[in-house]
Amino acid sequence: MNELKKDFPLLENRDIVYLDSGATSQKPYKVIEKVKEFYEKYNANPHRGAYSLSIEATEMYEKARDKVQKFINAKYREEIIFSKNATESLNLIAYSYGLDNLKNDDEIVLSIMEHHSNLVPWQKVSKVTGSKLKYMYINDEFEIPDEEIEEKITDRTKVVAITHVSNALGTINNLEKIITIAHKKGSVVVVDASQSIPHMQIDVQKLDADFLVFSGHKMLSPLGVGVLYGKKEILNNMNPFLMGGDMIEYVYEEDTTFASLPNKFEAGTQNVEGVVGLGAAIDYIEEIGYDKIQKEENKLMAYAREELAKLDFLSLYMTPNIEKHSSVISFNIKGVHPHDVSTILDSKRVCVRSGNHCAQPLMRYLKIDSTCRASFYFYNTREDVDRLVCALKEAYQMFSKYIK
């Protein structure tokens, strides 16, 4: 799929190896042009005006909602709520569902690999409601074993919040088993699909998730737009998260009634150009096809795993089971701080992230402070892997005389 690299202006204009798509993906021309077209031809506030330009902006905004509904196979279009990112979507669920539905001695089950955005809001819910936090831990292969799922999800569990793919490890979690057990115990399931939906097709009806969230910017759309999917019957019974314009039905001096879904959860002027760009990103992904994306990424990841495993000075944090591994590889040069490594790689024009990846409990559990993380997407190539390996060898040579 090397020919697709030309669709991305930044990758064409700069001589870099971009391996931080897990943080944010690059944007293709088609997405950039769609956002530009909106501002040049359709810029107006949707849902606000009776004049034709506002109506056209509304049509573009709502057309993107229809695309997302189809993209994840939601049953109803009003189950699609736009937010500014997955973090806001998760906070919405925690505040609007968690605070109102959990009570003392109820349990919230998370995995130890959760991004802070799917952990810290539940800590807040736990403290306010008196509910208990429980964690599913990983084994030596960086996977959640079945025993953890079966033991931690109990009759007291009311919420299971789980990442589909770990942003720090690339582990693909067994959502089918987790959701099946959770529902048998009467729990709702919140899925963070931020690291999975750029790489694999998701059918929310087949998956039977109660909530599912993702950020558009990790799957080619502009920054500042996210999605919350929730089952209609649950969303209808939830209180609004934010109050203000466009989520109102009637306002009186002493009371207010709220609009129906999805407007109830979309207060204020939205990031309309971001939503339009998300629709264009979906069009682009569907033009390529997830089958082709996965086929090419699987080959690329197999090559990356093989080449990095040859470097005996690296510690690799990834499952040995390639079928349970997505597009992220975390590593450290033994005895060297990840920030130093990433700085040297940057001098070789190789872009990787270093740090705790908003997963401090996971890092603490692994008894490390941080890692370097290379996160791949379909526009990456074997040559990118080769340049990463070459840069790592040079970095090791620089530090080798100081390593004890």
N, C-alpha and C positions, 0 to 999 in steps of 0.2 A: 504493500500500500504506500510505497515511497512517493508515488505520484500525488498523493493527497497533501503532502507537505506544502505544495505550492498554493494550496487554498488558504494558507495562514500567513498573513502579511508580516507579522513579527518574525516568524521563523524564516521567512524569505529575506527580510531586511537586516537581520542580525546573525552573525556567525556564532551561534551558541547551541549548546545541547541543553534543551529545556526538559528537566526531569523533576518538575514540581507541579504536575497536573493535579495531584491530590490536594494541593492548596487552591489552585485555580487553573483552569485550562486556558489555552490560547483560543482566540476567536477567529473563525473563518470569515472571508470576505462577505459571504452571503448574510451573515448575522450583522456585521458592521454596516453593510449597505442597507439592511432593513431598518436598523435604528436611524440611520441618516435619512432614509426616505420618510420615516415617521415625522421627524422634526421639520423636514422640508415641505411636506405636503399635508400632514394630518395633525399637527400639534394643537391640541385643545384638551380641556379637562373632560374626561368621559363621565357619563351619568349626570352631568351638571347642566347641560344646555339643550334647548330645543332647536338650535340652529344646526345647519347641515354639517359644519365642520366638527362640532362636538359629537354629533350622531355618528359620523365616520370614525372618530377616535374611539367611541364606545364600541362600535362594531369590531374594530381591530383588537381592542382589549378583550372583548368577550369571545372573539374567534380563537384567540390564544388559549382561553380557558377550555374551549371545545377540543383543541389539539391536545392539551394535557390530559383531559378526560380519556380521549381515545388512546393516547400514548401509554397510559398505565392501566387502561381498561376499567376505569371507575364506572359504577352503575349509573350514577347521576352526575350531571355537570356541576350542580351546586355542592357536590362533595369536594370540589377543588377550590381551595382558599389560597390566594396569593399573599405572600409575606415578603420581607426583605431578604430572608435567608433561612436556612434550616434551624439556626439558633433561635430566631424569633418564633418559628413554628413550634419548636419544642417547648419554649417558654409558654406559648399560648396554651398548649395541651396541659402543661403542669399547673398553670394558674386557673384555667377555665374548667378543666376536668379534675385534675388532682386535688386541688384545695376543696372542691365542693363534694367530692365523692369518697375521699379516704377519711378514716377515723382512727382513733387510738387502737393500737395493736394490729391494724392492717399491715400488710407487707408490700413493699415495692422491691422487685427483683431486677437488678442490673447485671451487666457483665463487667469484669474488672478492666476490660479494654475500651470502655466507653469514652468517647470524646467528652470533654468537660460540659459541652452544651447539652448532652443527654445524661448528665450526672448531677451537676450543681443545682439545676432547677428542682430535681427530685430530693436533694438534700433539704432545700427550702420547704418543700411540701411535707417532708418527714417531720421537720422541726415544728411546723405550724399545726399539723394534724395529729401528731403523736404516733404516726405510723412508723414502721421499722424498715430500714434499708438492709437488703441482703445482696450479696455478690456471688455470681457464678465465676469461678476462677479457671484459669487455663492450665493445661498440662505442659509437659516438657516439649511437646510438639507445637506449642502455641495455639492450641485449639481448646474449645470448651468440651470436655468429655460428657458423654451421655449421662453419667452418674450425677454430675453437677446440675444438669437440667432437671433431672428427675427428683433430686433431693431438695433443691432450693425452691422450686415452684410447688407451693402447697395450697391447702384449702384457704389459708389466710392471705394468699397473694391476690392483690387487686389490680396491680399494674406490673407488667413486664416491659421494660424499656431496653431495647437491644439494637446494636448496630448490625447491619447486614454484612458489611465488610469493615474490618478494623482499619482505621486510617493510619495506624502506626505499624501494623504487622501484615496487613493484606489478607488476613485470615477471613475466609467466607464462612459465616456461621450457619448452623443448621436451623434455619428459620422454620421450616416445615415442622420439625419435631418440637421446637420451642412453642410455636403458636398452637399446635395441636394439644400439647399438655396444658398450656396456659388456659385455653378455652374450656378444657375439661374441668379445670379447677375454678372456673368462673371469673377469670382475669381478662382484662383488656391488654392488648399488645401494641406498643408504640415502636415502630421500626424506623431507624435512621438509615435512609438509603443514599446518603450523600456520596459515599464512596463506591456504591454498586451501580446506580442507575446510569452513570456515564459509560459503563462497560457491558451491562447485561440487561436484557428485557425484563421488565417487572409487570406482572399481572396482579393487581391488588385483589381482584375477586378470587382468583385461584389461590393466591397466597393467604387470603382471609385475614389480613392485618386489619386491626381496628383503626389505627392511625399509621400514616407513612409520610415522612418528610424528606425533602432534598433541597439543595441549593442549585440554582441554575448555572452559576458561574463555574461550577466544576464539570459541567457538560455543555460547554461552548457558548453559553448565553452571556450577556453583560453581567457585571457585578450588581448586587443589590436587589436580586429577585429570588424568591424561594417559593416553595409549594408545601402546603399542608393538605394531605388527603385524610378525610375522616369519614367513617360510615355515617350516612345521613341521619339515622335515628339517634346516634350519639351526639352529633353536632347540634341537632335541633334542641337537645336538652341541656346544652352548655350555655353558660353566660358569656357575653362578649368579653374580650381581653382588653381592647382599647375602645375608648368612647370618643365620639365626635362625628364629623361629617360623613355622610354616605352610609353609615350603619344605623341611621335613625329612621324610625317610622313617624312618630309624632312626639313633639316635646311640649310639655306644659310647664307651668311655673314650678310645680312640685314633683313632677313625675315624667318619665319618658318611656315610650315603647320602641322596640328595636325592629329593624328590617329583617326580612327572612334571609335564609342562606342564598348565596354565599356572602351577601353584603354585610351581614351581621358581624363578620370578623374582618372586614376590610375598611377600617376607619380612615378617613382622610384621603387626600390625593395619593394615589398609588404611583409606583415606579412604572408608568405606562410604557415608556420606551424599553424598559427591561423586560416587561411581560411580552411585548411585541418581539423583542430579540429572542426570548425563550421559545416563542412559537417558531421563529426562523431556525433556531438550533435544533428543535425537534424535526423540522422538515429536512435539515441537513443530515441528521443521524439516520432518519428513515430512508433517505436516498441511498446512503451507503448500505444500511442494513446491519442489524445487530449480529447476524450470523457471520458476516464478513469481518466485522469489528472483532468479534471474539476469536475467530479463526486466526486472524493476523496477530492479535495481542497474545494469544496462547503460544504461538511460535516465538514471538519476541521475548516473552517472559521465560520460556524454557531456555532460550539462548542466554538471557541475562543471568538466570540462576546458575547455569552451567559455568559461565565465564567467571562470575564472582566467587563461586565455590572453589575455583582454582587458586584463589589468593589466600594463602594460609595465614596471612597477617590480619585477615578480617574476621570479626565475629558477626555472624548473620543471624537475624531474628526473624525466622519465617518457618512455616510448616514444611516438613519434607514432602507432604502430599500436594503435588502441583494442582490437583483437581479441586483442592480446598483453598487455593491461593489466587488472589487477584493481582492487581497491578502495582503493588507497593512492595519495595524491598528496603528494610531497615538494616543498617550495618554500622559497625565501628571499626576503625583501625585500632588494634589492641594497644592500649597504653597512650593513646592520643585523644585529646578532647575533640568531640564532633565539630565544635565551632571552628577549631583550627583546620580540621580536614576540609570543611565546606569552604572556608576562605581560600585554601590552596586550590581546590577544585574550581572555584570561581575565577581564579587567576588563569586557569586553563579553559575558561569559557564553558564550564560544565556547571549547571545550576541544580543543586540539590538543597533540600531543607535540612537544617540541624536544629535540635532542641528536643523538647519533650512531646511535641506534636499535640498539645492540649490533651495529654493523656498521662498526667502525673501519677495517678494511682497505679496505672499499668507499669510505668517505669520503676516506681518504688517496689512493686511486686517482683519485677525482674532483677531488682538490685542493681539498677543502673540509673544514671542521672538523665541521660539523653542519648539520642542516636542521630546518625545521618540517615536521611530517607530519600531514596530515588523512587519517584512515582511516575509511571509511564502512561502514555495514551496511544491511540492508533496512529498518530502522526510521528511517533518515534520510530527509529530504525535500528538495525543491527550496528550500523556505523556509530550511532549514538552510544550504544552499549560499549563498543570498542573504545570510544573516546573516554568514557567513564572509567573503564578498566585501566587505560593508559595513564589517565590523570591520577588514579588511586595509586598506581605503582610509583609515580613520581612523588606523590605526597609521602608515601611510606619511605622512600629513599631519603627524603628531606629530614624526616623525623627519626629514622631508624637508630641513629647514633645517640639519641636522647632517651630511647625507650629502654626501660629496665627489664 
